[in-house]
Amino acid sequence: MIDCIALARIIQLENDARQAQWRRNEDAFYQEYGRDPWALFTWFANALDAGYAWFKTKKADRPDIGRSACDGDDCCGQAASARI
């Protein structure tokens, strides 16, 4: 139990020292945490985001590529303006 408390105190002191260093030198913060994420992680997060957005849209709001607003020769201006 005392070992866990001592370890927690050591971690807290290290964090305090690191934050004091960041206050003195703001560039140190960005050098430590300014790395770009992995490309695979970014791709996976974007894919999840797009999938969730597609899943949450109503069926009527999903793009229907096979149909247009004006299927026949009598194209309706109102339908075309509503899609803009």
Z-matrix of the N, CA and C atoms (Angstrom, degrees):
N
C 1 1.452
C 2 1.533 1 110.25
N 3 1.318 2 115.73 1 -45.00
C 4 1.462 3 119.51 2 -179.37
C 5 1.527 4 109.86 3 -68.23
N 6 1.343 5 117.00 4 -32.67
C 7 1.464 6 120.64 5 177.88
C 8 1.523 7 110.48 6 -63.17
N 9 1.331 8 116.31 7 -41.09
C 10 1.467 9 120.22 8 179.26
C 11 1.523 10 111.17 9 -65.75
N 12 1.321 11 116.47 10 -39.77
C 13 1.469 12 119.95 11 178.48
C 14 1.521 13 110.16 12 -66.26
N 15 1.333 14 117.02 13 -41.89
C 16 1.465 15 120.79 14 178.66
C 17 1.527 16 110.67 15 -64.51
N 18 1.327 17 117.48 16 -40.92
C 19 1.465 18 120.65 17 178.36
C 20 1.528 19 110.93 18 -64.62
N 21 1.323 20 116.64 19 -41.44
C 22 1.464 21 120.05 20 177.82
C 23 1.521 22 110.88 21 -63.69
N 24 1.319 23 117.46 22 -38.98
C 25 1.471 24 121.22 23 179.03
C 26 1.528 25 110.61 24 -66.91
N 27 1.324 26 117.30 25 -39.90
C 28 1.470 27 120.81 26 177.94
C 29 1.523 28 110.35 27 -62.49
N 30 1.330 29 116.68 28 -44.27
C 31 1.466 30 120.50 29 178.55
C 32 1.521 31 110.72 30 -63.22
N 33 1.325 32 116.33 31 -40.33
C 34 1.468 33 119.82 32 179.00
C 35 1.526 34 110.76 33 -64.59
N 36 1.314 35 118.28 34 -41.95
C 37 1.464 36 120.97 35 178.43
C 38 1.527 37 111.46 36 -64.74
N 39 1.344 38 117.12 37 -39.62
C 40 1.465 39 119.71 38 176.84
C 41 1.523 40 111.21 39 -63.41
N 42 1.327 41 117.05 40 -41.54
C 43 1.469 42 120.36 41 178.20
C 44 1.520 43 111.45 42 -65.16
N 45 1.332 44 116.82 43 -40.31
C 46 1.467 45 119.93 44 177.52
C 47 1.525 46 111.32 45 -62.95
N 48 1.336 47 116.47 46 -41.28
C 49 1.467 48 120.18 47 178.66
C 50 1.524 49 110.74 48 -65.52
N 51 1.331 50 116.79 49 -39.77
C 52 1.461 51 120.20 50 179.28
C 53 1.536 52 110.99 51 -66.32
N 54 1.331 53 116.98 52 -40.95
C 55 1.464 54 120.15 53 178.47
C 56 1.526 55 111.34 54 -66.42
N 57 1.327 56 117.34 55 -36.51
C 58 1.464 57 120.28 56 176.18
C 59 1.522 58 110.45 57 -64.59
N 60 1.325 59 116.73 58 -38.79
C 61 1.463 60 120.44 59 177.04
C 62 1.522 61 109.96 60 -64.33
N 63 1.331 62 117.81 61 -40.44
C 64 1.460 63 121.26 62 179.67
C 65 1.524 64 111.16 63 -65.64
N 66 1.337 65 117.08 64 -34.87
C 67 1.464 66 119.19 65 178.10
C 68 1.521 67 110.97 66 -66.68
N 69 1.339 68 115.95 67 -36.76
C 70 1.462 69 119.64 68 179.08
C 71 1.534 70 111.53 69 -73.93
N 72 1.315 71 116.35 70 -38.02
C 73 1.457 72 121.15 71 -174.49
C 74 1.532 73 108.10 72 -135.86
N 75 1.316 74 116.66 73 100.08
C 76 1.466 75 121.12 74 -176.78
C 77 1.527 76 111.59 75 -64.86
N 78 1.317 77 117.66 76 -28.90
C 79 1.464 78 120.70 77 179.82
C 80 1.530 79 111.73 78 -63.86
N 81 1.319 80 117.55 79 -28.77
C 82 1.465 81 120.40 80 179.90
C 83 1.526 82 110.63 81 -64.01
N 84 1.321 83 116.69 82 -36.52
C 85 1.470 84 120.43 83 177.62
C 86 1.521 85 110.65 84 -62.15
N 87 1.331 86 116.15 85 -47.55
C 88 1.461 87 119.96 86 -177.19
C 89 1.530 88 112.06 87 -71.27
N 90 1.332 89 117.14 88 -28.46
C 91 1.460 90 119.03 89 175.57
C 92 1.521 91 110.92 90 -69.35
N 93 1.332 92 116.73 91 -33.50
C 94 1.458 93 119.83 92 -178.76
C 95 1.523 94 112.66 93 -80.49
N 96 1.336 95 117.05 94 -40.15
C 97 1.461 96 120.46 95 -174.77
C 98 1.526 97 113.78 96 -112.35
N 99 1.304 98 118.71 97 5.78
C 100 1.452 99 121.31 98 -175.18
C 101 1.515 100 115.29 99 -91.92
N 102 1.318 101 117.60 100 13.53
C 103 1.465 102 119.69 101 179.62
C 104 1.522 103 110.40 102 -72.96
N 105 1.316 104 116.01 103 146.68
C 106 1.458 105 121.11 104 176.24
C 107 1.525 106 109.72 105 -74.34
N 108 1.336 107 117.01 106 145.40
C 109 1.471 108 118.40 107 177.38
C 110 1.525 109 110.81 108 -70.91
N 111 1.310 110 116.24 109 163.36
C 112 1.457 111 121.05 110 178.93
C 113 1.517 112 110.03 111 -61.70
N 114 1.317 113 117.06 112 144.94
C 115 1.464 114 121.66 113 -178.12
C 116 1.527 115 111.20 114 -63.87
N 117 1.316 116 117.74 115 -38.11
C 118 1.461 117 120.71 116 179.11
C 119 1.528 118 111.16 117 -64.78
N 120 1.324 119 116.45 118 -40.29
C 121 1.460 120 120.40 119 177.56
C 122 1.524 121 110.68 120 -63.61
N 123 1.318 122 117.15 121 -43.11
C 124 1.461 123 121.17 122 179.01
C 125 1.521 124 110.72 123 -63.93
N 126 1.329 125 117.69 124 -43.30
C 127 1.461 126 120.99 125 179.56
C 128 1.528 127 110.14 126 -62.81
N 129 1.331 128 117.00 127 -44.58
C 130 1.460 129 121.01 128 -179.00
C 131 1.528 130 110.86 129 -63.94
N 132 1.326 131 118.04 130 -41.35
C 133 1.464 132 121.51 131 178.76
C 134 1.527 133 110.57 132 -64.76
N 135 1.326 134 117.44 133 -41.07
C 136 1.464 135 120.28 134 177.98
C 137 1.523 136 111.47 135 -65.97
N 138 1.337 137 117.18 136 -38.04
C 139 1.461 138 120.85 137 178.18
C 140 1.531 139 110.61 138 -65.84
N 141 1.320 140 117.03 139 -42.47
C 142 1.468 141 119.87 140 176.47
C 143 1.526 142 111.43 141 -62.73
N 144 1.316 143 116.52 142 -41.43
C 145 1.458 144 120.77 143 179.86
C 146 1.522 145 111.09 144 -63.58
N 147 1.319 146 117.42 145 -44.72
C 148 1.466 147 121.02 146 179.28
C 149 1.524 148 111.12 147 -66.93
N 150 1.315 149 117.48 148 -39.90
C 151 1.469 150 120.68 149 178.01
C 152 1.507 151 112.25 150 -64.82
N 153 1.319 152 116.78 151 -40.76
C 154 1.462 153 120.01 152 178.67
C 155 1.526 154 110.48 153 -67.17
N 156 1.332 155 117.48 154 -40.79
C 157 1.463 156 120.36 155 178.59
C 158 1.525 157 110.54 156 -63.76
N 159 1.338 158 117.20 157 -40.15
C 160 1.463 159 120.50 158 178.84
C 161 1.520 160 110.07 159 -66.68
N 162 1.321 161 117.21 160 -40.14
C 163 1.461 162 121.64 161 -178.58
C 164 1.525 163 111.55 162 -66.06
N 165 1.332 164 117.40 163 -35.00
C 166 1.460 165 120.74 164 -176.11
C 167 1.531 166 113.13 165 -81.87
N 168 1.332 167 118.80 166 -14.47
C 169 1.456 168 119.38 167 178.56
C 170 1.517 169 109.21 168 -74.78
N 171 1.308 170 114.63 169 149.95
C 172 1.460 171 119.67 170 177.45
C 173 1.526 172 109.03 171 -71.70
N 174 1.304 173 115.87 172 157.97
C 175 1.458 174 119.38 173 -177.63
C 176 1.528 175 110.88 174 -62.18
N 177 1.323 176 117.30 175 -35.44
C 178 1.462 177 120.14 176 -179.92
C 179 1.521 178 111.62 177 -69.99
N 180 1.321 179 118.51 178 -23.92
C 181 1.455 180 121.52 179 -178.49
C 182 1.526 181 113.04 180 -86.34
N 183 1.321 182 117.65 181 -10.77
C 184 1.458 183 119.80 182 -180.00
C 185 1.532 184 109.58 183 -71.97
N 186 1.292 185 117.24 184 143.53
C 187 1.454 186 119.20 185 -179.05
C 188 1.528 187 111.63 186 -65.82
N 189 1.319 188 115.41 187 130.17
C 190 1.459 189 121.29 188 177.92
C 191 1.520 190 106.90 189 -107.93
N 192 1.309 191 116.51 190 98.24
C 193 1.465 192 121.41 191 -171.92
C 194 1.524 193 111.18 192 -70.26
N 195 1.315 194 118.58 193 -31.98
C 196 1.449 195 121.21 194 -176.42
C 197 1.516 196 114.49 195 -74.35
N 198 1.314 197 118.15 196 -11.30
C 199 1.467 198 121.49 197 -177.71
C 200 1.515 199 109.94 198 -124.10
N 201 1.302 200 116.11 199 145.66
C 202 1.457 201 119.85 200 173.54
C 203 1.522 202 108.38 201 -116.76
N 204 1.324 203 115.91 202 173.59
C 205 1.467 204 120.02 203 -179.47
C 206 1.525 205 110.68 204 -69.45
N 207 1.320 206 117.31 205 -25.82
C 208 1.465 207 121.69 206 -178.50
C 209 1.522 208 108.34 207 -123.51
N 210 1.326 209 117.18 208 94.29
C 211 1.456 210 120.30 209 -179.30
C 212 1.519 211 112.79 210 -80.38
N 213 1.315 212 116.85 211 -31.50
C 214 1.458 213 119.93 212 -175.78
C 215 1.518 214 112.45 213 -103.83
N 216 1.361 215 114.76 214 -169.52
C 217 1.461 216 119.59 215 178.88
C 218 1.518 217 111.72 216 -76.11
N 219 1.324 218 116.87 217 -25.10
C 220 1.468 219 120.30 218 -178.75
C 221 1.536 220 109.59 219 -87.76
N 222 1.312 221 115.92 220 72.08
C 223 1.464 222 122.69 221 -175.64
C 224 1.519 223 109.29 222 -67.00
N 225 1.299 224 115.39 223 133.56
C 226 1.447 225 121.18 224 -177.94
C 227 1.512 226 109.38 225 -95.59
N 228 1.305 227 118.29 226 123.45
C 229 1.454 228 122.95 227 -179.42
C 230 1.516 229 111.75 228 -67.07
N 231 1.319 230 116.40 229 -30.61
C 232 1.461 231 119.56 230 -178.17
C 233 1.534 232 110.34 231 -67.50
N 234 1.305 233 118.00 232 -41.39
C 235 1.457 234 121.19 233 179.91
C 236 1.538 235 110.17 234 -65.58
N 237 1.320 236 116.47 235 -38.87
C 238 1.460 237 119.80 236 179.96
C 239 1.519 238 110.99 237 -68.07
N 240 1.323 239 117.62 238 -38.13
C 241 1.450 240 119.75 239 -179.02
C 242 1.532 241 111.17 240 -75.02
N 243 1.327 242 117.29 241 -25.01
C 244 1.461 243 119.25 242 179.91
C 245 1.520 244 111.27 243 -73.45
N 246 1.318 245 118.62 244 -21.88
C 247 1.467 246 121.69 245 -178.29
C 248 1.516 247 112.00 246 -87.62
N 249 1.301 248 119.03 247 -6.72
C 250 1.471 249 121.16 248 -177.03
C 251 1.490 250 110.50 249 -78.41
